[in-house]
């Protein structure tokens, strides 16, 4: 399979994977593209250490292979790769003994002279994201052209480009090139939409409740019912003290 078609394999694998919030995969250095010969450390940040999380990957030549089998060195819930090559390009994730999986991370390893440093995790909608076009040998801040889905976005003289306030339309395959040095592989950048919050409707005010007050004349008790429109109106309160002024004296 050609290297340029690898990002589509990574996207498809990511869509098919079942995710859970019990573990989160991180990678150091935090870049979606790496040069051949670099070292990489992947780690499962666990909510439940008893789940027995391990690192697995899909590449163009293997499926669901575990760290320590024929790649990487396992260290608990982490995996260290001291020397990576283009065959290590693929999708990596954490998996528990019960089959639960974490988020996936796509890594592209190139033997070429140029890489595009882009986020390994989805970018939250509204945030800024900066892409760096780097060469294996200094200087690394040469003028670079940045492309999305095969079309030139713009050329930056310092070799890095910032996309402000990203949204869903910024998702796509990105790459860069440096004149006289070469072109980077392509990497997919995902954008996570912010969850919408719906304001709860204001509840209506409570209905007026009748209050029963016992009033006493000189000879016989008088029972009466009063309906108060609200506690705030005319300064009335719950104890009916103001009602006694309205009693009528009855002599029989």
Steps between C-alpha positions, in 0.01 A plus 500: 500500500633845415593736782259766374205263551594421859304795656176362356574164664558682829175692473302185418654310791419788734136503391463125545660484845284485812616759751460536873593763756680252724840568345661772290798444271778761487820508296833673553619687302149627431502507122304313235812471280849390599833452331644154455738414783321702769390345829135502608322429827129415514310486826150399616373746759267278699192554713504131591848350532352156571365482144841395370543750216745415222612679182386368162531625145383458142744557215495423129660162571349390834180525703446528877857403588602562860796701625786267592408230248703613201513874557571730795589422859214469746525671839172451686240713324767672287691402187840635398636491146868591485531510120201544270485455124230549234361149566397626846252742341147415609226535760578440869261452793466359852293186554390330822476127567122530457541658156421863590703751297629853544525779247720430198814686392629504143877509453679543167873426482692628200847441366471828310651836593178686596220439751187690599464531876126500570281402799470128568163550673186676370497878537209656689281727288585867558861435602810600304731240348855555372661279236880482465683396184834355612812366337720226642807724487522866608382758434142392575325836452521521120214642288236232445178454307204345682233292326155369597346218298755562225436875462751768604378704796791743520877526529650602833851651514580356844382144433199495731132581447230572757133431434293721730167391648480168319165350406376183334582635153870502595508119523699334226834371374787742550854499367780747439800545275827690519651605171828324439444258792189299422139430597357351819254210517134586556331488841133519590395776741172445686285766665274424796179702514428669831198352678200730490339603828125563516375741763229354719167688481415721796228328707175697543435665836307288750121533502354698791399275787202571735583568861267420788497747785308459832362829621330546841226749587372574850258211517540258206790397276470610137661287230597666174699413189745741338676450168827691484605593146865493602714531807655821373172684428396764758758368743288204613673204668420150610386561855170686420574767763374774271162329468407555866452868426212406271300299757152623590368489849175308527276516804199274507 
